[in-house]
């Protein structure tokens, strides 16, 4: 099949280059056109004649999808697809694919690092020593062993399960809320199923988020939800920034209701330089880097490029998230 007239476009990326993608598409003579689009107009111009679209963080809204004259697939560099209008793509018959299995260990490891850093007060004690002190930096009550705590895991997909497995060796109680996973399956993982969101909040010393951003989950952690958490509990988010209302999270922390927070994702990103959460000493922040490792990034990029190539060839597509069957060649 001659694919020399076919084009894959990349709307934005955070990698040093796109050599991996070029190496995958090159043997089939598929052209790769990449532009770090700054606005909707740039996106519309770029995708209009694309055979496949690969995107990372660009907002692929209904107008952008509507400009796609012949796209066979939209591929997201990542697990979440909340920057793509799935309904608009579905109405146009364009499959949307993600890469759901490229960073499971990395994100689970980051979660555990956040939990341990929070319960053992690693950051404030490190800064305390650097400042010339040789004493405990925080109240003794903030130094807790995981074995005596209940960790609430929200979302029991690939990453949530890996987090539960890691926590098991620390002998803590693991409480899981996921309405789509049977309680019997959760128990097989040596965890306990919470029949309600409210029960998990009221019983957990640590709450960690591992669910996608959907209309049902966005802002699930609002002022009311934070108010139902145990006093002094720790909030961990390595899922999506918009799962939590940032204003409510900050206010709850400022009021001393929570013992701390550790977040890799935020709404908005990047965090504004004047945002008050940056000044709170009991908050650990990282810049949406939980998925990062050389192996994970390579797998992500190879997977995205291969999905685009499959769509152009007319091959079956993996990981279609909007229920659209590929167009016949």
N, C-alpha and C positions, 0 to 999 in steps of 0.2 A: 504494500500500500504506500503510495507516494504522499508523504505528509509535509512536503517541503513548503506548501502554501499555508500551513496551519500555524497558529500563533498562540502562545501562552503568555499572559501578562501577569506581572507581580505588582500589586498596588502599593506595597510598603513592606519593609523588612528591617530587622535590627542586627543583621549579620554583617560581617566585614565585606562580604561579596556574595555573588550568586553562582560561584563556580560549581558547586555540587549540583545545582539545578541544571546548569548548562551541560554538565557531563552526562546527565540522564537524558536530556532532550536532544542533545547534539547528534547522536548516532542515527536518529530518525529524521534529522534535518528540520526539526520543529524549531521555529524561531522563538526566542525569549525576549520579551520587551518589558523592561522594568522602570518604574518611575515612582519616586516617593511622593505620592499625591498629597497635596495640602488641603484640598477642599473638594466639594461635590463636583464642581465643573471639571476639575482635573480628572477625577475618577470616571465621569461620563465619557470624556474624550478618550481615555485610555481603554476602557472596556468595550467600546462600541463594536469593534470588529474582532474581538478576541474569541478564540475557540475554547479557551479555558482560562479561568481567573483564579489566581492564588492571592490570598489576602492575609494580613496579620492583624493589624488593629484598625485599619481604615473602616469607616462606617459605610457598609454596603446597604444603603437604604433602598426604598422602593423605586426612587428615581434612578438610582444607579443600576439596579437590576433591570428596570424598564429600558435602559439604553443598550442592553446586551442583545445584539441582533442574532448572534449564532452561538452563544456560549453553551457548551455541553456540560459544564460543571463549574461550581464555585468551591474552592478548597480553602479551608482555614488552617493556617499555621497554628495549630493548637487544639485543645480539647473543647473549650467553650466556643459557641458560635453566636453569642449574643450581639456581635457587631454586624451580623448579617440578617436581613429581613427574610426569614424563612418562608413566610406566607407569600411574599411577593415572588420569591424564586419558585415556589410551588405552583403559583398561578401561571407562571411562564414555562413551567415544565423543566426547570433547571435543577438538577440534583445539587444539594449542598453536602459536602463531605468534611469531616474533621479527622484528626489524628488522635484517637482516644488512649493510645497505649504507649506513648513515647517517653513519659516522665514519671511513671508511677512511683518508682523507688525514690527518685529525687524529691518529689513533693512529700511523700511519706516521711522521708528522713528530715526534711525541713520542719515538718510538723512536730516531730519528736524533739528536734533541736529547740524549737520555740517553747515547747512544754517544759523541757528540762531547764532551759535558761530562765524561764519564769519561776518555776518552783524552787530552783536553787539560787535564784537571784544573781546569775552569772554576770550580767552587764553592770549593775550598780556596784558589785563588789570589785570587779576589774577596774572600773573607773576610780573607785575609792583608793585602791592600792596605788594606781598611777598618780593620784593626788598626794601621795606620801603618807597615807594612813595604813595602819595594820590592825584594824578592828573590823567588826561586822558592820557592813554599810547600811543594812536595813533592820527593822525589828525582827527579833528572833522568830516571832510567829509567822513571818513570811517565808521561812525556810522549811519546806515540807517535803517529806519523802513521797514518791508516787504511790507506794504501797498503801498508804493511808487515805488516798483520794479516790474520788469517782470522776472518771473522764467521760463526758458526753460527746459522742460522735454523731454528727448530723450528716446523713448521706452514707450509704453502705455500698457504693460502687467499688471500682477497682482500687482507688486510693484509700477510701474509707476502710476497706478490709485490710489493706496493708498496714494502715495506722493501728488498727485493732490488734493485728498480729504482733507488731512491735511493742505495743503497750502490755501485751500478755506477759512478757518476760519480766516486767517490772511489778507484776502481781497486784496491780490496781484493779479496781472495779471498772469495767467498760460498759457503759450504757449507750445503746444505739437507737436513734430514731430515723426510720426510713419507711414511709407508708407503702412503698413499692416492693419491699423485701419481706418475705414471711418470717415470723418470729422463730420458726424452727431453723431456718437458715442462719439467722443471727446467732442462735444458741450453739450451732455447730462450730462457730468461730470463737467459742468460749467467751461470748459477750451476752449481755442481757438486753432484750428488746423493751424499749419504752413505748407504751401504747399511745402516748401523746407527746406532743412538743412541750407542753406545759410541765409534764412530769420530768422530762429530761432537764429542763431549765431549773426546776426547783431542787433537784437532787445532785446536780453536777458541780463539782469544784472547779472543773475546767470544761469549757465547751469549745469544740473544734469543728469547723465547717468544711464539708467535702461534697457539696451538692452543686448542680449547675445553676446558672442564672436563667430563670424563667419568669413569666408573669406571676407565677404562684410563689416563687422564692425571693423575688426582689424585695428588699427592705423587710425581709422576715424578721430581722433583728432591728426593731424600732424601739422607741422609748418604752412601750408596754412590755416588749419581750425582755429588754434589759432589766426592767423593773421586777420581772419574775425570776431572774437568776439569783442564786444564793449570794448573800452579802459577802464580798471579798473574793468572788469567783474570778477566774481568768478566762478571757475571751481570745480565741485563736482563729484567724481567718487566712487560709491559704487557697481559698476557693475562688470567689469573684468579689470584687470590691463592692458591687451594688447589692450584695446579700445583706449588707448592714447599712443602716442610716448613719452616715458619718457624723452628723450633728448630734444625734442621740448618743452614739458611742462616746464622743468626746465629752458631752455633758455628764454622762453617767460616770466616766472616769474622773472628771473634775470634782464631782460631788462625793467621791470616795466610795461610791456604791460597789464598784468593781475593784478587785485587788490588782489588776493589771490587764494588759492586752498585748498580743503579739500578732502583727498583721503584715502579710506580704503583698496584699492587694488593698486598694482603697478606691473611694469614689469622691472626687475625681482623681485620675492619675495623669501626670505626677501630682503628688500632694502639694498644694500651693505653699509657697515659702513662708507665708504668714499664718498658716493654719495652726491653731492652738495645740493640736495633738502632738506637734513636733517638740513642744516644750514640756511634755509630761514625762517625769522620770520613770514611771512604771509602765512605759510603753516601749516595746521593741518593734522596730520598723525595718523592712527591707523593700527594695524597689522591684517587686514583681519578678523575683529571680529564683523562686522555689523550684522551677522546672529545669534550671540550668545545670548542664554538665556537657562535656564534649560529646559523649556518646548519645545523650538525649537529643541534643541539637542536630546532630547528624541524622539520627533516625527521623526526626521531625521533618527535616528538609527533603530527605530522600523519599519519605512517604508522600509528602505533598506533591512533589514533582512526578512521582510514579502514578499517582491518582490522576493528575492532569493528563498524563500520557495515555493512560488507560481510557479515559473519556474520549480523547481524540481518536484512538484506535477503534473505539466501539466495544471495548472489553467490559465485563461486569465490574461495577464499582464497589469498593468496600466503604463501610462507615457512612452510608447515606442517612442524614439526620432529618430530612424533611419529606421522606416517603415518596420521592419522585424516582421513577425508573429511568435509566439512561435512554437517550434517544437512539433509535436504531440507525446503524450506519447505512 
